[in-house]
Amino acid sequence: MPELPEVETTLRGIMPHIQKRKISKVVIRQPRLRWPIPDELVGLVEGQQLLNISRRGKYLLFEFAQGYALIHLGMSGSLRIVSANTPANAHDHFDWVFGDIALRYHDPRRFGCLLWLEGEPQEHKLLAALGPEPLTEEFTADYLYKRSRKRTQAVKQFIMDSHLVVGVGNIYANESLFMSRIKPIRKAGTLTRQNCEDLVRNIKFVLARSIEQGGTTLRDFVGGDGKPGYFKQQLLVYGRGGEACTECGKFLKEVRMNDRTTVYCVDCQK
Ligand SMILES: [Zn+2]
C-alpha cells in the first residue's frame, strides 16, 4: 500500500514534468473508483494550467485557477508519466494529457479516488480532521505527551491514528516503536516524556529516510511499464517476526493488533 513516503516520492517524481503545463485532454476509462470521478471534472481541468502540486497526509492536491483536484492512491494506486501515445494497460483508469506526455493513474483494486474540491482544501471533509504532518515542527514530543495523557489505547494504534498525526503507517509504527524501545501493546497514557521524545524523533527519522530512499527511484515515475517507486527498505522488525532481534538476538514476536501485523522484541521493548 502506498504510504506517506511513496506519496511524497510520487509528488516529487511527477511535479517537474507537469507543473505549470496545460492539460490538453482528460481521458477517463473507469470512473468508478472508491468514489465516482465527478462528471464535471473533465470540463473543469481540460485546457487549464496545473499551477502546483502539494501533499496533505496521503492526499495529493493539484491546484488549478478555479479549485483543486484531489487524488488518493488508495491500496494499490500509482501515478506515472508516460508518453501521450503509450497504449493503456488494464487498470489504467485515467490520463491527464499535457501535450506530448500524460500523467497516468493505475489502480488494480480501485480504492483510490479523483475528486474536485472548491474553496479552501484544508476545510474539505477528507482533510479537515487530519492531525499534523509528522515532518513538520507541529509534531513535537510535547504534543505527543499531552495528547497521550489518560489514553488507554495501545500506543501503536494511537500513533497510527491520522487524527493524531498523519502518515504513520504500519511499517513505520513497528519500526519507530522498536527504535524507541517501546512495546506496541502498551497503553498510550503510560508514555513518559522521554518515550515521547524518542518516539517523535524516530517517527521523523524512519519517514524521512524512506522518502530519501524513494528519491533514488524517481526515474521509475517516467516511462512505459515501469512500476513506480515503491521501494524496498531496510527494516529492523517489520516482516521479521520469528527472526533474531538486531539488538539482543532473541526471537522477535509477531502478533495481530487491529488486523495489522505487529512485530516487537519482548526483551528490548518495554
Ligand atoms: Zn531485542
Residues whose N, C-alpha, C, O or C-beta is under 5 A from the ligand:
A	BS01	ZN	C245 E247 C248 G249 C265 D267 C268
